[in-house]
Amino acid sequence: MARRWVLLARNADPQDALGDGVLDELQPADALLTRALAVAGELAMLPRAAYGRIKRQLRGPTLERIDAAIRGEDPLVSAWISAETAPAAADVLGRTRPS
């Protein structure tokens, strides 16, 4: 679903993000820190090495692309930041957030 958001330059509200699987859960602002600490505590109980390997397997390709972009070695970055795409990107960034 996030792929569709990116392709269509779509902004979404929290309920859409939850429904599309981008978020795992929603919490009211006054409960957010308590819930975040509870989830962090659950994750801290998992076997560290196995959890780290799983995270690297899930995120590895993305982290490699980010590192390549930082080093200036990702050709897509220059394509994203071009005379053709700059006005569209400015339009997306200038949109108001959904209510």
N, C-alpha and C positions, 0 to 999 in steps of 0.2 A: 504494500500500500504506500509506503514512503516513496517508492520508486514513482508511483503515479503522481504524488505530490510534487516531486522534483520535476518530472516531465511536463506537468501542466502549470508549474510555478504557482502552486496552490497553497494558500495559508489555511490552517485548520484550527478549529477550537478544541479545547481539551476533550470533549466528549467524542469528537471525530477521531482524535488521536488515539483515544482508548479503544474505540470500536475497530480501528484499523490495525491495532496491535503495535502501534508506535510507543505507547505507554503501557506499563503493566497495571497501574492503578492510579486513581485520583484520590487526593486527600484535601480536606479544607486547610487553609493556611495555618490555622492554629494547631493542627494536628500533624503538620508536615514534618517538623523536626523529630518529634517522638517516633513517628512511623519510620522515618529514614534511619534513625538510630537502631530501631528494632530490626529492620531488614539488614543493616550492616552487621548487627550481632549474629543474625542467622548465617550470613555469608562467612563471617569470621570463624564459625564452627566447622566449616567444610575443610577437608584436607587441603592444605595450602598448595602443595605441588600439583595435585590433580586439578584443582580449580584454576591455577595459573596456566596449565597446559590447555585446558578447555577454552579459556579466554583467548589465548594466543591462536588456537585453531579457528575460533569464531571471528576474531578481529584482525588476524595476521595480515591478510591481503589489504585490508583498509589501511592499517598502520604503515605497511610498506608503501602504498600510494601516497600517503601523507608525507612520509619521509622523503620520497622522490620529489614531491612538489616543493617541499622546503628547500631541497638542494637545487631546485630549478630544473629537474630532469623529467618532469611530467609534461608531455606535449599538450595534454588536454587543458592545462591551466592557461596556457597562452591562447588557446581557442576560446576558452570561457571569457577571457578578458580581452575582447577585441572590439573594434569599432562597430561591428554588427551586433554583438551581444550586450555591450555596455548600456544602451538605452533600455533594453528589456530588463536587465538586472536592476537598473535604477527604478524602473516602474514597479517591480516586485518589492524592492526594499521600501518604496514609498507608500505602499498600500497600508491601509489601516488594519489593525488586528480585528478578527471577528469578534462580535459582541456576544 
